[in-house]
Amino acid sequence: MLVSIIIPVHKTIDYFKSCVESALLQSYSHIEVLIACNGELEIQTCKDFLNINDPRLIYLKTKPGRHNARNEALLVAKGKYIQFLDYDDLLFLEKIETQVSLLESANSTGAISITKWKKFKNELNESYNFPYNNIFEEEKIDARKLIRKLSVNGGFIATGSWLIPKVSIGNIQWIDSPNDDAVFLSGILKENPQIIMVSETYAGYRIHDENTSSLFKKSELDKLLMSWELIYQNLNALNIFEVNLYLYKAYLNLIRYSKVVNRYRILFIIYKTIIFGFKSKLGFNLFLDLKRMLLK
């Protein structure tokens, strides 16, 4: 089974080469690695920088933007399974092999797989205390149970941790947003697929000064607010009470971002927080949370 690893890139920096090498060095060798060059980055510049001679590397020149790079790469990807990988992140050597084996033995053709991941700055062997162990307590769950688990402590699912059958993606598109991964994944979860959870760590999420989440402007907050509307629409299809609590914690966290940009749209964010807090039946705890976040 061919696996397509899609890496969007807009500039050449040292950890980009490490990212590509982590893809090519996978113990599962039946892969294609699509390098989606976007923005001002030209294919030849990318090839010269990497200086890697491997027939599994495929270079594409796409429209500007990470979302466009991923969408255009998806159109030409030939793999049965899709691995999305940001150009600054890393895969552990047995990541693809482990998940392909589990998905091929699953009873559901639409099943997806998620592994544990870790944050790191320079080396993958850096210590890291994974905060979302509760979502890996069971090996096989569905989307409803995943959202229920996420609603307990909040959290996110790192892009590099997924492996998704291409057939499950269908017409789902990446959008231009700081949390584009959450929007895309919510489109997958909307259909309530079986999810095979891998409790070993197989993906590395690099932390550095140029992380998308670190670059914040009013326009980025607008995109975030729009994206959470889309996430709500997708997850609401699951018809579970916990979606409200999940969205409540998301909007509560957005207060922090609003304060960074001079409390831009903070009244709207507080309104949404209160709405989802009431739907979650939080009672007085809702106002305690709001007070704590506003005064922090």
Contacts in CASP RR format, 6 or more apart in sequence:
PFRMAT RR
TARGET T0000
AUTHOR 0000-0000-0000
METHOD contacts of the structure
MODEL  1
MLVSIIIPVHKTIDYFKSCVESALLQSYSHIEVLIACNGELEIQTCKDFL
NINDPRLIYLKTKPGRHNARNEALLVAKGKYIQFLDYDDLLFLEKIETQV
SLLESANSTGAISITKWKKFKNELNESYNFPYNNIFEEEKIDARKLIRKL
SVNGGFIATGSWLIPKVSIGNIQWIDSPNDDAVFLSGILKENPQIIMVSE
TYAGYRIHDENTSSLFKKSELDKLLMSWELIYQNLNALNIFEVNLYLYKA
YLNLIRYSKVVNRYRILFIIYKTIIFGFKSKLGFNLFLDLKRMLLK
1 30 0 8 1.000
1 79 0 8 1.000
1 80 0 8 1.000
1 81 0 8 1.000
1 100 0 8 1.000
1 104 0 8 1.000
2 30 0 8 1.000
2 31 0 8 1.000
2 32 0 8 1.000
2 78 0 8 1.000
2 79 0 8 1.000
2 80 0 8 1.000
2 81 0 8 1.000
3 28 0 8 1.000
3 30 0 8 1.000
3 31 0 8 1.000
3 32 0 8 1.000
3 79 0 8 1.000
3 80 0 8 1.000
3 81 0 8 1.000
3 82 0 8 1.000
3 83 0 8 1.000
3 96 0 8 1.000
3 100 0 8 1.000
3 163 0 8 1.000
4 31 0 8 1.000
4 32 0 8 1.000
4 34 0 8 1.000
4 73 0 8 1.000
4 77 0 8 1.000
4 78 0 8 1.000
4 79 0 8 1.000
4 81 0 8 1.000
4 82 0 8 1.000
4 83 0 8 1.000
4 166 0 8 1.000
5 23 0 8 1.000
5 31 0 8 1.000
5 32 0 8 1.000
5 33 0 8 1.000
5 34 0 8 1.000
5 83 0 8 1.000
5 85 0 8 1.000
5 91 0 8 1.000
5 96 0 8 1.000
6 34 0 8 1.000
6 36 0 8 1.000
6 70 0 8 1.000
6 73 0 8 1.000
6 74 0 8 1.000
6 77 0 8 1.000
6 82 0 8 1.000
6 83 0 8 1.000
6 84 0 8 1.000
6 85 0 8 1.000
7 19 0 8 1.000
7 20 0 8 1.000
7 23 0 8 1.000
7 33 0 8 1.000
7 34 0 8 1.000
7 35 0 8 1.000
7 36 0 8 1.000
7 85 0 8 1.000
7 86 0 8 1.000
7 87 0 8 1.000
8 36 0 8 1.000
8 38 0 8 1.000
8 62 0 8 1.000
8 65 0 8 1.000
8 66 0 8 1.000
8 69 0 8 1.000
8 70 0 8 1.000
8 73 0 8 1.000
8 86 0 8 1.000
8 87 0 8 1.000
9 16 0 8 1.000
9 35 0 8 1.000
9 36 0 8 1.000
9 37 0 8 1.000
9 38 0 8 1.000
9 41 0 8 1.000
9 46 0 8 1.000
9 69 0 8 1.000
9 87 0 8 1.000
10 37 0 8 1.000
10 38 0 8 1.000
10 39 0 8 1.000
10 40 0 8 1.000
10 41 0 8 1.000
10 64 0 8 1.000
10 65 0 8 1.000
10 66 0 8 1.000
10 69 0 8 1.000
11 41 0 8 1.000
12 41 0 8 1.000
12 45 0 8 1.000
12 46 0 8 1.000
12 49 0 8 1.000
13 88 0 8 1.000
15 87 0 8 1.000
15 88 0 8 1.000
15 206 0 8 1.000
15 208 0 8 1.000
16 49 0 8 1.000
16 50 0 8 1.000
16 87 0 8 1.000
16 88 0 8 1.000
17 49 0 8 1.000
17 50 0 8 1.000
17 52 0 8 1.000
18 90 0 8 1.000
19 85 0 8 1.000
19 86 0 8 1.000
19 87 0 8 1.000
19 88 0 8 1.000
19 89 0 8 1.000
19 90 0 8 1.000
20 33 0 8 1.000
20 35 0 8 1.000
20 50 0 8 1.000
20 52 0 8 1.000
20 57 0 8 1.000
21 52 0 8 1.000
22 90 0 8 1.000
22 91 0 8 1.000
22 92 0 8 1.000
22 93 0 8 1.000
23 31 0 8 1.000
23 33 0 8 1.000
23 83 0 8 1.000
23 85 0 8 1.000
23 91 0 8 1.000
24 31 0 8 1.000
24 33 0 8 1.000
24 52 0 8 1.000
24 54 0 8 1.000
24 56 0 8 1.000
24 57 0 8 1.000
25 93 0 8 1.000
26 91 0 8 1.000
26 93 0 8 1.000
26 94 0 8 1.000
26 95 0 8 1.000
26 96 0 8 1.000
26 97 0 8 1.000
27 93 0 8 1.000
27 94 0 8 1.000
27 96 0 8 1.000
27 97 0 8 1.000
28 94 0 8 1.000
28 96 0 8 1.000
28 97 0 8 1.000
28 100 0 8 1.000
31 56 0 8 1.000
31 96 0 8 1.000
32 56 0 8 1.000
32 58 0 8 1.000
32 77 0 8 1.000
32 78 0 8 1.000
32 79 0 8 1.000
33 54 0 8 1.000
33 56 0 8 1.000
33 57 0 8 1.000
33 58 0 8 1.000
34 58 0 8 1.000
34 60 0 8 1.000
34 73 0 8 1.000
34 76 0 8 1.000
34 77 0 8 1.000
35 46 0 8 1.000
35 50 0 8 1.000
35 57 0 8 1.000
35 58 0 8 1.000
35 59 0 8 1.000
35 60 0 8 1.000
36 60 0 8 1.000
36 62 0 8 1.000
36 69 0 8 1.000
36 70 0 8 1.000
36 72 0 8 1.000
36 73 0 8 1.000
37 43 0 8 1.000
37 45 0 8 1.000
37 46 0 8 1.000
37 59 0 8 1.000
37 60 0 8 1.000
37 61 0 8 1.000
37 62 0 8 1.000
37 69 0 8 1.000
38 61 0 8 1.000
38 62 0 8 1.000
38 63 0 8 1.000
38 64 0 8 1.000
38 65 0 8 1.000
38 66 0 8 1.000
38 68 0 8 1.000
38 69 0 8 1.000
39 63 0 8 1.000
39 64 0 8 1.000
39 65 0 8 1.000
42 61 0 8 1.000
43 59 0 8 1.000
43 60 0 8 1.000
43 61 0 8 1.000
46 59 0 8 1.000
47 59 0 8 1.000
50 57 0 8 1.000
58 76 0 8 1.000
60 69 0 8 1.000
60 72 0 8 1.000
60 73 0 8 1.000
60 76 0 8 1.000
62 68 0 8 1.000
62 69 0 8 1.000
62 72 0 8 1.000
62 73 0 8 1.000
63 69 0 8 1.000
63 72 0 8 1.000
65 176 0 8 1.000
66 174 0 8 1.000
66 176 0 8 1.000
66 180 0 8 1.000
66 212 0 8 1.000
67 173 0 8 1.000
67 174 0 8 1.000
67 175 0 8 1.000
67 176 0 8 1.000
67 177 0 8 1.000
67 180 0 8 1.000
68 174 0 8 1.000
70 84 0 8 1.000
70 174 0 8 1.000
71 173 0 8 1.000
71 174 0 8 1.000
74 82 0 8 1.000
74 166 0 8 1.000
74 169 0 8 1.000
77 166 0 8 1.000
79 166 0 8 1.000
80 165 0 8 1.000
80 166 0 8 1.000
80 167 0 8 1.000
81 99 0 8 1.000
81 100 0 8 1.000
81 103 0 8 1.000
81 163 0 8 1.000
81 164 0 8 1.000
81 165 0 8 1.000
81 166 0 8 1.000
82 163 0 8 1.000
82 164 0 8 1.000
82 165 0 8 1.000
82 166 0 8 1.000
82 169 0 8 1.000
83 91 0 8 1.000
83 95 0 8 1.000
83 96 0 8 1.000
83 160 0 8 1.000
83 162 0 8 1.000
83 163 0 8 1.000
84 159 0 8 1.000
84 160 0 8 1.000
84 162 0 8 1.000
84 181 0 8 1.000
85 91 0 8 1.000
85 159 0 8 1.000
85 160 0 8 1.000
86 159 0 8 1.000
86 160 0 8 1.000
88 206 0 8 1.000
88 208 0 8 1.000
88 210 0 8 1.000
88 211 0 8 1.000
89 158 0 8 1.000
89 159 0 8 1.000
89 160 0 8 1.000
89 203 0 8 1.000
89 204 0 8 1.000
89 205 0 8 1.000
89 206 0 8 1.000
90 124 0 8 1.000
90 203 0 8 1.000
90 204 0 8 1.000
90 206 0 8 1.000
91 160 0 8 1.000
91 202 0 8 1.000
91 203 0 8 1.000
91 204 0 8 1.000
92 124 0 8 1.000
92 201 0 8 1.000
92 202 0 8 1.000
92 203 0 8 1.000
92 204 0 8 1.000
94 202 0 8 1.000
95 115 0 8 1.000
95 202 0 8 1.000
95 203 0 8 1.000
96 163 0 8 1.000
98 115 0 8 1.000
98 198 0 8 1.000
98 200 0 8 1.000
98 202 0 8 1.000
99 113 0 8 1.000
99 115 0 8 1.000
99 163 0 8 1.000
99 196 0 8 1.000
99 198 0 8 1.000
99 202 0 8 1.000
100 163 0 8 1.000
102 113 0 8 1.000
102 196 0 8 1.000
102 198 0 8 1.000
103 111 0 8 1.000
103 112 0 8 1.000
103 113 0 8 1.000
103 163 0 8 1.000
103 165 0 8 1.000
103 196 0 8 1.000
106 194 0 8 1.000
106 196 0 8 1.000
107 194 0 8 1.000
108 193 0 8 1.000
108 194 0 8 1.000
109 165 0 8 1.000
109 167 0 8 1.000
110 165 0 8 1.000
110 167 0 8 1.000
110 168 0 8 1.000
110 193 0 8 1.000
110 194 0 8 1.000
111 165 0 8 1.000
111 193 0 8 1.000
111 194 0 8 1.000
111 195 0 8 1.000
111 196 0 8 1.000
112 162 0 8 1.000
112 163 0 8 1.000
112 164 0 8 1.000
112 165 0 8 1.000
112 168 0 8 1.000
112 188 0 8 1.000
112 193 0 8 1.000
112 194 0 8 1.000
112 195 0 8 1.000
112 196 0 8 1.000
113 162 0 8 1.000
113 163 0 8 1.000
113 164 0 8 1.000
113 195 0 8 1.000
113 196 0 8 1.000
113 197 0 8 1.000
113 198 0 8 1.000
114 157 0 8 1.000
114 161 0 8 1.000
114 162 0 8 1.000
114 195 0 8 1.000
114 196 0 8 1.000
114 197 0 8 1.000
114 198 0 8 1.000
115 161 0 8 1.000
115 197 0 8 1.000
115 198 0 8 1.000
115 200 0 8 1.000
115 201 0 8 1.000
115 202 0 8 1.000
115 203 0 8 1.000
116 130 0 8 1.000
116 136 0 8 1.000
116 161 0 8 1.000
116 198 0 8 1.000
116 199 0 8 1.000
116 200 0 8 1.000
116 201 0 8 1.000
116 202 0 8 1.000
116 203 0 8 1.000
117 130 0 8 1.000
117 158 0 8 1.000
117 160 0 8 1.000
117 161 0 8 1.000
117 201 0 8 1.000
117 202 0 8 1.000
117 203 0 8 1.000
117 204 0 8 1.000
117 205 0 8 1.000
118 124 0 8 1.000
118 126 0 8 1.000
118 128 0 8 1.000
118 130 0 8 1.000
118 201 0 8 1.000
118 203 0 8 1.000
118 204 0 8 1.000
118 205 0 8 1.000
119 128 0 8 1.000
119 204 0 8 1.000
119 205 0 8 1.000
119 206 0 8 1.000
119 207 0 8 1.000
120 126 0 8 1.000
120 128 0 8 1.000
120 204 0 8 1.000
120 205 0 8 1.000
120 206 0 8 1.000
120 207 0 8 1.000
121 206 0 8 1.000
121 207 0 8 1.000
121 208 0 8 1.000
124 204 0 8 1.000
130 201 0 8 1.000
131 153 0 8 1.000
131 155 0 8 1.000
132 150 0 8 1.000
132 153 0 8 1.000
132 154 0 8 1.000
132 155 0 8 1.000
134 149 0 8 1.000
134 152 0 8 1.000
134 153 0 8 1.000
135 146 0 8 1.000
135 149 0 8 1.000
135 150 0 8 1.000
135 197 0 8 1.000
136 197 0 8 1.000
136 198 0 8 1.000
136 199 0 8 1.000
137 149 0 8 1.000
138 145 0 8 1.000
138 197 0 8 1.000
139 196 0 8 1.000
139 197 0 8 1.000
139 199 0 8 1.000
140 194 0 8 1.000
140 195 0 8 1.000
140 196 0 8 1.000
140 197 0 8 1.000
141 149 0 8 1.000
141 194 0 8 1.000
141 195 0 8 1.000
141 197 0 8 1.000
142 192 0 8 1.000
142 193 0 8 1.000
142 194 0 8 1.000
142 195 0 8 1.000
143 189 0 8 1.000
143 190 0 8 1.000
143 191 0 8 1.000
143 192 0 8 1.000
143 193 0 8 1.000
143 195 0 8 1.000
143 238 0 8 1.000
144 192 0 8 1.000
144 238 0 8 1.000
144 240 0 8 1.000
146 189 0 8 1.000
146 195 0 8 1.000
147 189 0 8 1.000
147 235 0 8 1.000
147 238 0 8 1.000
147 240 0 8 1.000
147 242 0 8 1.000
147 243 0 8 1.000
147 246 0 8 1.000
148 240 0 8 1.000
148 242 0 8 1.000
150 246 0 8 1.000
151 242 0 8 1.000
151 243 0 8 1.000
151 245 0 8 1.000
151 246 0 8 1.000
151 249 0 8 1.000
154 246 0 8 1.000
154 249 0 8 1.000
155 249 0 8 1.000
156 179 0 8 1.000
156 181 0 8 1.000
156 182 0 8 1.000
157 181 0 8 1.000
157 182 0 8 1.000
157 185 0 8 1.000
158 181 0 8 1.000
158 203 0 8 1.000
158 204 0 8 1.000
158 205 0 8 1.000
159 181 0 8 1.000
160 203 0 8 1.000
160 204 0 8 1.000
160 205 0 8 1.000
161 202 0 8 1.000
161 203 0 8 1.000
162 185 0 8 1.000
164 188 0 8 1.000
168 188 0 8 1.000
168 191 0 8 1.000
168 193 0 8 1.000
169 188 0 8 1.000
172 184 0 8 1.000
172 187 0 8 1.000
172 188 0 8 1.000
173 184 0 8 1.000
174 180 0 8 1.000
174 183 0 8 1.000
174 184 0 8 1.000
175 183 0 8 1.000
175 184 0 8 1.000
175 227 0 8 1.000
175 230 0 8 1.000
176 223 0 8 1.000
177 183 0 8 1.000
177 223 0 8 1.000
177 224 0 8 1.000
177 226 0 8 1.000
177 227 0 8 1.000
178 212 0 8 1.000
178 213 0 8 1.000
178 216 0 8 1.000
178 220 0 8 1.000
178 223 0 8 1.000
178 224 0 8 1.000
178 227 0 8 1.000
179 224 0 8 1.000
179 227 0 8 1.000
179 228 0 8 1.000
180 227 0 8 1.000
182 227 0 8 1.000
182 231 0 8 1.000
183 227 0 8 1.000
183 230 0 8 1.000
183 231 0 8 1.000
183 234 0 8 1.000
186 230 0 8 1.000
186 231 0 8 1.000
186 234 0 8 1.000
186 235 0 8 1.000
187 234 0 8 1.000
189 234 0 8 1.000
189 235 0 8 1.000
189 238 0 8 1.000
190 234 0 8 1.000
190 235 0 8 1.000
190 237 0 8 1.000
190 238 0 8 1.000
192 238 0 8 1.000
216 257 0 8 1.000
216 260 0 8 1.000
216 261 0 8 1.000
217 261 0 8 1.000
218 261 0 8 1.000
218 264 0 8 1.000
221 254 0 8 1.000
221 257 0 8 1.000
221 258 0 8 1.000
221 261 0 8 1.000
221 264 0 8 1.000
221 265 0 8 1.000
222 265 0 8 1.000
224 254 0 8 1.000
224 257 0 8 1.000
225 254 0 8 1.000
225 265 0 8 1.000
225 268 0 8 1.000
225 269 0 8 1.000
228 247 0 8 1.000
228 250 0 8 1.000
228 251 0 8 1.000
228 254 0 8 1.000
228 272 0 8 1.000
231 247 0 8 1.000
231 250 0 8 1.000
232 243 0 8 1.000
232 247 0 8 1.000
235 243 0 8 1.000
235 246 0 8 1.000
235 247 0 8 1.000
236 243 0 8 1.000
241 280 0 8 1.000
244 276 0 8 1.000
244 277 0 8 1.000
244 279 0 8 1.000
244 280 0 8 1.000
245 276 0 8 1.000
245 277 0 8 1.000
245 280 0 8 1.000
245 282 0 8 1.000
247 272 0 8 1.000
247 276 0 8 1.000
248 273 0 8 1.000
248 276 0 8 1.000
248 277 0 8 1.000
248 279 0 8 1.000
248 280 0 8 1.000
248 282 0 8 1.000
248 286 0 8 1.000
251 269 0 8 1.000
251 272 0 8 1.000
251 273 0 8 1.000
251 276 0 8 1.000
252 273 0 8 1.000
252 289 0 8 1.000
252 290 0 8 1.000
252 293 0 8 1.000
254 269 0 8 1.000
254 273 0 8 1.000
255 266 0 8 1.000
255 269 0 8 1.000
255 270 0 8 1.000
255 273 0 8 1.000
255 290 0 8 1.000
255 293 0 8 1.000
255 294 0 8 1.000
256 293 0 8 1.000
256 296 0 8 1.000
258 264 0 8 1.000
258 265 0 8 1.000
258 266 0 8 1.000
258 269 0 8 1.000
259 266 0 8 1.000
270 290 0 8 1.000
273 286 0 8 1.000
273 290 0 8 1.000
274 286 0 8 1.000
274 290 0 8 1.000
277 283 0 8 1.000
277 286 0 8 1.000
278 286 0 8 1.000
280 286 0 8 1.000
282 289 0 8 1.000
END
